[in-house]
Amino acid sequence: MTEREVEELILLKGKVEKLLGNYAGILKQLEEERSKRKEVEGLLNEKEKDYNKLEKKYSKLQLSGAIKGDEESTRVARKRINKLVREIDNCIALLNNI
């Protein structure tokens, strides 16, 4: 092997080692990002649960306001009840078709 070929092999080896180092660094970053993503997904799920609880609570408050006689709450409660009745009618119709 000539001296030039040896030098080229040494340069190539250095480049390969640099690439392997970069690859290892990127894998580490990827793992960190995956960990962060899992954290964020957990927080998102928690917030969605909180949102659903608040939404249910709000619906109950609207219905309780309708019972008290508030005109707007009564209208909202009637709309909700009508929607529920339509959904029940649709379910019954689907069951009759089976």
C-alpha positions as CSV (number, residue, x, y, z in Angstrom):
1,M,0.0,0.0,0.0
2,T,1.3,3.4,-0.9
3,E,1.8,6.3,1.5
4,R,-1.1,8.2,-0.2
5,E,-3.5,5.3,0.2
6,V,-2.6,5.0,3.9
7,E,-3.3,8.7,4.4
8,E,-6.6,8.4,2.6
9,L,-7.5,5.4,4.8
10,I,-6.7,7.4,7.9
11,L,-8.8,10.3,6.6
12,L,-11.6,7.9,5.8
13,K,-11.4,6.3,9.3
14,G,-11.6,9.8,10.9
15,K,-14.6,10.7,8.9
16,V,-16.4,7.4,9.7
17,E,-15.6,7.9,13.4
18,K,-17.0,11.5,13.2
19,L,-20.1,10.2,11.5
20,L,-20.6,7.5,14.2
21,G,-20.2,10.1,16.9
22,N,-22.8,12.3,15.2
23,Y,-25.1,9.3,14.8
24,A,-24.8,8.5,18.5
25,G,-25.6,12.2,19.4
26,I,-28.6,12.2,17.1
27,L,-29.9,8.9,18.7
28,K,-29.6,10.5,22.1
29,Q,-31.5,13.6,21.0
30,L,-34.2,11.4,19.5
31,E,-34.6,9.5,22.8
32,E,-34.8,12.9,24.7
33,E,-37.5,14.1,22.2
34,R,-39.5,10.9,22.6
35,S,-39.4,11.3,26.3
36,K,-40.6,14.9,26.1
37,R,-43.3,13.8,23.7
38,K,-44.5,11.2,26.2
39,E,-44.6,13.9,28.9
40,V,-46.6,16.3,26.7
41,E,-49.0,13.5,25.7
42,G,-49.6,12.7,29.4
43,L,-50.3,16.3,30.1
44,L,-52.6,16.5,27.1
45,N,-54.5,13.5,28.3
46,E,-54.8,15.0,31.8
47,K,-56.0,18.3,30.4
48,E,-58.6,16.5,28.2
49,K,-59.9,14.7,31.3
50,D,-60.1,18.0,33.2
51,Y,-61.9,19.6,30.2
52,N,-64.4,16.7,30.0
53,K,-65.1,17.0,33.8
54,L,-65.6,20.7,33.5
55,E,-67.9,20.3,30.5
56,K,-70.1,17.9,32.4
57,K,-70.2,20.2,35.4
58,Y,-71.1,23.1,33.1
59,S,-73.9,21.0,31.6
60,K,-75.2,20.2,35.0
61,L,-75.1,23.9,36.0
62,Q,-77.0,24.8,32.9
63,L,-79.7,22.2,33.7
64,S,-79.9,23.4,37.3
65,G,-80.3,26.9,36.0
66,A,-83.2,25.8,33.9
67,I,-84.9,24.4,37.0
68,K,-84.5,27.7,38.7
69,G,-86.3,29.4,35.8
70,D,-83.6,31.4,34.1
71,E,-85.0,31.9,30.5
72,E,-81.7,31.3,28.7
73,S,-80.9,28.2,30.8
74,T,-84.4,26.9,30.1
75,R,-83.9,27.3,26.4
76,V,-80.6,25.6,26.5
77,A,-82.0,22.7,28.6
78,R,-84.9,22.3,26.2
79,K,-82.5,22.1,23.2
80,R,-80.4,19.5,25.0
81,I,-83.4,17.4,26.0
82,N,-84.8,17.6,22.4
83,K,-81.4,16.5,21.1
84,L,-81.4,13.6,23.5
85,V,-84.9,12.6,22.5
86,R,-83.9,12.6,18.8
87,E,-80.9,10.5,19.6
88,I,-83.1,8.0,21.4
89,D,-85.6,7.9,18.6
90,N,-82.7,7.2,16.1
91,C,-81.5,4.4,18.3
92,I,-85.0,2.9,18.5
93,A,-85.3,3.2,14.7
94,L,-82.0,1.4,14.2
95,L,-83.0,-1.4,16.6
96,N,-86.3,-1.8,14.7
97,N,-84.4,-2.3,11.5
98,I,-82.3,-5.2,12.9
